[in-house]
Amino acid sequence: MKHRQPKRWFLTLLFSGAVFIIIFITMSITGTAFFLLNKFNILSAKPEDSPILSLLIFTISSLFIGTLIATIFSRIPLKPVHILIDGMTNLSKGNYDVKIKLGKRNPVGKEITKTFNLLASELSQTEVLRTDFVNNLSHEYKTPIVSILGFAKLLQKTDLTAEQQEFVDIIVTESSRLTNMTTNMLALSKIENQHILTDKQHYNVSEQIRECIILLEKRWSDKNLEIEADFGEFMINGNQELLKQVWINLMDNSIKYSYPNGKISFFIKDSENLLNVSVINTGPLIPKDIQKRIFNKYWQEDVSHSSEGTGIGLSISKKIIELHHGDIHVTSNERETEFIVSLPKE
């Protein structure tokens, strides 16, 4: 059975009434002004002496005054529209706790308020259910995967044929990938539920980035990548473990998408209140539409998901940077891609 939408005659009456009021006020003001101008002989006392001029003046005056009145009146209904737009913008950014209030006396405002807040509540509940599902699923998956990985590594140490060794190596590789996936999913869930930054320390972030470069040496060496780390010594206040995860995620992403024999560069620039860390890799262009989604959860540019990764490393990095009241964004061209992290020094 087809659901019929209720007819909202009030909207039609409201719009028609607003148009009528604007026209009525415009004609009243213009007519009064025209009458006074004629009365004091500013215009011709006899309209028949200059009918075209009188009509022209009346028309121009009506247009000018009508536009002015319409502009003034439009500000009244546009205020709730701006509130609604701001609320929808928050929803599009994943802030489902947002609520709006357009007034209790206006029936249209009440209906929009009720509908919007209901939508936000439903989206919030859906997000909670999805997060709980992913969190619980990750916990349930991790234990058996770790067991499989452990037994597979034991098998690697036994006498196997070349074919058997190949199969065991595949089991170890894919089990390790699943373990990393569940670990990242749990890490993201933990970060999303954290709203206050704890364990802040004053430490050398330059040294930390160098340690991360060494930690991933095998990965960038396998692709014969050149590493440039051109920066001095910089100190920052932050959570060392969380920020270490950011640098590892950014470098891991840069290695993954760099061309073989390419280059990854690290730069640190100091401003008055911020520390800007840039990670640049020689790789393919990231289109503008993808740049807007690259920090979304579980999103990968490779839609087939055939490439290594879970699509949440950059999302975790963004959450960590936001916890530090910082910002992260990406720029890209045909030659290279740059991730820029801005962090407050204090």
N, C-alpha and C positions, 0 to 999 in steps of 0.2 A: 504493500500500500504506500503510495507516494505521500510523503510528509509535506503538508502545506505550511509555508512560512506565514506567520501572522502579519496582517497588514498594519503598518504603523502610520495611521492617518495623522498622528500628532506631528510627525516630521514634516509632512506636506503642509499642514496648517501653519507650523512655525516658520517655515521658509517663506510661504506666501505672505504671512503677516509681516515678516521682516522687510520683504520687498515693498509691500504696501506702505509701511511706515516711512521707509526711505524716500519713496516717491512723493508721499504726502508732505513730508517735511521740506523736501526740495522745492516742490511747487509753491508751498506756503511762503517760504523765505524768498524765493525768486519773485513771486507775485507781489509780496509786500514791498520788496526793494524796488521793483519796477513802478509800483504805484507811487511811492515816495519820490522817486526820481522825476516822475511826471508832475507830481504836485508842486515840487519846488522848481519846476521849469529847468531841471538839469537836462532832461530829454525834451523832445518836442511835446508841447501840450496836446497836440493833435496827432495821434498815431497815424491818421490817414495821410499826413504830410510826408511821412517817411516810413511806410509800412515795412519795407524790406529791412531797413536799419533796425527798427524796433524788434522785428522777428529774429534777426541775427543776434542782437544783444541778449534777448530773452533766451535763445537757444544756448549760446555760449555760457551765459550765467547759470542756466540749469545744469549743464554738463559739469561745470566747475564745482558748483555747490553740491550736486549729487555725488560726485566723486569724493569730495571731502567728507560728506556725511557717511557714505558707504565705508570709507577707510576707518572712520571713528567707530562705526557700529561693528565692523568686522573684527575688531580687536576683542570684543566681548565673547563671541563664539569661538574664536581662534585659540584662546587661552586653554580651554580643555582639550583642544586638538593637539596642542603642543605637549600637554601632559600625557596624552595617549601615545603620541609618537615617542616620547622619552621612555615610556613604559615598554613599548614594543621593541625599542632599541635594546633595552636591558634584557628582554626575553631572548632576543637574537644572539646575545652574548652569553647566554646560559645562566643568567641570574633569575632563577624562577621564584625567588622570595619577594620579588617586587610586587607592590600593590599600588593601585591608583584610587583617587577619590575625586569625582567630578561634581559633587554637590548632591544634597538630599532633596531639594525642592524641584529640580529639573527632572522630569520623567525620563528624558532621553539620556541625561547624564547618569541617572540611577541605573538604567538598563545597561549602558556601556560599562559602568563600573562593575556591576554584578557579573557580566559576561567575561570581561577581561580578567578579573580576579579569580573567577572559576577556572578559566583557561590556565592561568599561572599556577594555581593549586594542583590541577591535574598534571601539568608538565612536571611540577616539583615531585609529585608522588611517583610518576613514571621514572624520573631520574633516580630517586631513592631505590626503587625496586630494581632498576637496572644495575646500579652500583652494588647493591647487596648481592644480587645474583652473580655478578662478576667476581666479587670478593669471596663469596662462599665457594664458587666453582674453582677459583684459583687455589684455595686452601685444600679442597678435595683432590685436585689434580696433582699438587706438588708432591705429596707423600709417595704415591705409586711411581711417579716419574723418577724421583730420586732413587727409589729401589731398583728400577729397571736400569738406570744409568750405572749404579754401583755394580750390579751383576754383569753388565756388559763390559765394564772396565776390567773386572776379574777375568772374563773370558778372553780379553785381549792378551793376557799374560800366559795363556795356555798354548799348547801346540795346535795350530789350526792350519788348514789348507789356505791357499791364496784367496780362493773364493769365499771361504768362511770368514777369513780375516776382513775381507772387503765388506761383507754383510754386517759384521760386528762393528766395524768402524762407522758404518751408516747409522746403526742403532745408537752408538755413542754420540755422534754428531747431532742427530735429530732429537735425542733425549736432552742433550745439553741445551739445544735451542728451545725446547718446551720448558725446561727449567728456568731459563732466562726470561721467557715470556711470562710465566706465572709470577716470577719474582718482580718483574716490572709492573705487572697488573696489581700486585699487592702493594708495591711502593706507591703507585699512583693513587690507590684507594686511601693509603695512609696520609699522603700529602694533601689530598682533597679534603680530608676531615681535620686538617691542622690549620688553625686560623691565627695562632700566635707563634712567632719565631722564638725558639728556645736555643740554649747552648751557644750563644753568640760569643765569639772570641776575636781578639785583635791579632791578626796573623798575616804572614807574607803570602799574598795570593800569587805573586810571580813564581815563587818556588813551587807552589801547589800545581800550577799549570805545567811547569817543567816535569814534575813527577808524573803527571797524567800522560804527557808525551812519551816518556820512557815506558810507562805501563803498557801503552798500545804500540810499542815499537815493532813487534812482530807483524801486526796488521798492516801498518803503513810501509814496512820493509817489503812485504810480499807483493805490493803494488808498485814498488820502486818509487815511492813518493819522496819528494824533497820537503823537508820541514824547516821553516823559517820562524824563529822565535826572537823577534826584535823588540825587546822591552827591558826596562830597568827593574829596580826593586820597588814594589808597591805594597802598601799595607791596607787592610780593609777589616771592617767589623762584620762578621757574619758567621753562619753555621758552616764549619769546615767540611763536614761530611756531605751536607746537602749541596754545597757549591762544587765540591769535587765531582759529584754526580753530574752536574751541569756541564763541566768542562769535558768529562768523558763522553757524555751523550753528544755534545757538539762535535767533538773530534771524531767519534765513531761515525756520525752522520757524514762528516766531510770525507772521511776515508772511503765510505761506502759509495759516494757519488762522484769521487774524483776520477779523472781519466788516469789510466796507467801511465807512469813516468811523469805525473803531474806534480803539483806543489800545494802545500797547505801552509798558510802564514798565520801567525799570531801577533797581534799588536795590542798594547795597552796604552791608553791615553788618559792623562789626568786633567780633570777640569776642577773648578772651584769646589763643588760639592759631590761630583760624580766620578766614578772610575768606569771608563768605557773599554770593554774587551772585545776585539774583533777576531773572528775566525774566518779566514778566506780560503776557499779551495777552487782549483781549476776544474770546472765541470760544466755540465749542460745548463742551459737557461731554465730557470723556474718561472713559468708564466705567472702573470699578475693574479689570475683567479686562484691559482694553486698557492701562491704566497699567503693569501687570506685564510686558507684552510690548513696550512702546514702544521700549525700548532694544535689542531683539533685532536681529540682522543681517537685512537685506533685508525687514524687516517694515513694512507700510504699513497704516494704518487703512482706506484706500480699497482694498478687496479687488480691485476691477477694475483697479487700477493706471492709471486714466485720468488721475489728477492728476499734476502735475509732481513729479519727485523719484525717488530710487532706494531710499529706505527704509534708508539706512545712515548718514545724517548724524548722527543721535542715537547710533547705535552707536559711531561714531568718537569722538564727544564723550565718551561714557562711558569708552572705553578710555584716552583722553588724561587724563581726570580721575583714573582709577585709577593711571595712571603717576605722577601727582603725589601719590599717597596721599590723594586727596580722595574726595568723594562727590557724586553727582547724583541727584535724585529729582524727581518731578512730583506736583502736587496740582491738582485741577480741580473746578469746580462749574458751575452753569448759566450763570454770568456770565463767568467768566474761568478761564484756566489759568496755572499758575505753575511754572516750572522753577527749582530752587534748586541752586546749585553751591557746595559747601563745600570750600575749599582751605586747607591749612596755610600760614601766612605765611612759615615758614622752611623 
